[in-house]
């Protein structure tokens, strides 16, 4: 009987120590697992998006962007528009995945080519800021996602001012959201990413960017 | 009865044992010249509030209560501080560009407005860190001003 007790005791102490020791490692592993997970779901989403493309008829954003080149800023714009469309559709989960995708694309942005030093510095700054907002979007509820999308939109507009764009973009503006908020779109039609179905057509075209 | 005793001893040994596992302490004697308080003209009441409510996790110097030096509490804390500083470090404020400052200030306003910061797990122990409505308003007004002056 006492043998049983001491065995129990040893098992218990081993268990406690291991739990304590592995506490942090566990966390890391969890993070890794999360990372993999989001990557995986991003992939899933890509295939979904492709699927969406085929039966998408009301919004030209995705189709048009898919045709454009794979330059840095074009890739950012493509992910930005996909994210915008998810917010227009009130799709929190999709916006999370697309936020993560955008953060990765932004992270891969190579500022080394074709720009002056001041432009490079500004681009770096814009990207650093935008990455943070995209990351927050990848882990927030839809209200927060929209808050971050507002500043992200400003960052992306400022990026376009430096890099230019292959497609004509429309800067649109909704005076009601958070004291007035702008976003970019490939189409003239207003589809409000800040309100979604709640007020889909609130806003107007502010300017055309070529 | 004996088994209770054995378990008690085991727990004690484990508890003492984990105290020897080192953690990184977030402590610094110097306040860098980039500190939020040093580069901005912050009213004294707000300085105090920031110090009490934010600086423990959002600066290079944490005021540790004695029980936070004890495991496993210290591990829990270490993680929070790491995360907090990655998000915003008031000590390194002035090394941010205007764009990033504006972003951070906007986030501060939203977090306070929505009562998301300070974290509940923090105010549970540091009740003085909680913002009253008046304090929140004062801080938000100040931060808004600062943001508009960037």
Boltz contact constraints between the chains, C-beta under 6 A:
constraints:
  - contact:
      token1: [A, 5]
      token2: [B, 3]
      max_distance: 6.0
  - contact:
      token1: [A, 9]
      token2: [B, 6]
      max_distance: 6.0
  - contact:
      token1: [A, 9]
      token2: [B, 10]
      max_distance: 6.0
  - contact:
      token1: [A, 12]
      token2: [B, 10]
      max_distance: 6.0
  - contact:
      token1: [A, 13]
      token2: [B, 10]
      max_distance: 6.0
  - contact:
      token1: [A, 13]
      token2: [B, 14]
      max_distance: 6.0
  - contact:
      token1: [A, 16]
      token2: [B, 14]
      max_distance: 6.0
  - contact:
      token1: [A, 17]
      token2: [B, 14]
      max_distance: 6.0
  - contact:
      token1: [A, 20]
      token2: [B, 18]
      max_distance: 6.0
  - contact:
      token1: [A, 23]
      token2: [B, 75]
      max_distance: 6.0
  - contact:
      token1: [A, 125]
      token2: [B, 97]
      max_distance: 6.0
  - contact:
      token1: [A, 125]
      token2: [B, 99]
      max_distance: 6.0
  - contact:
      token1: [A, 129]
      token2: [B, 99]
      max_distance: 6.0
  - contact:
      token1: [A, 129]
      token2: [B, 100]
      max_distance: 6.0
  - contact:
      token1: [A, 129]
      token2: [B, 103]
      max_distance: 6.0
  - contact:
      token1: [A, 151]
      token2: [B, 103]
      max_distance: 6.0
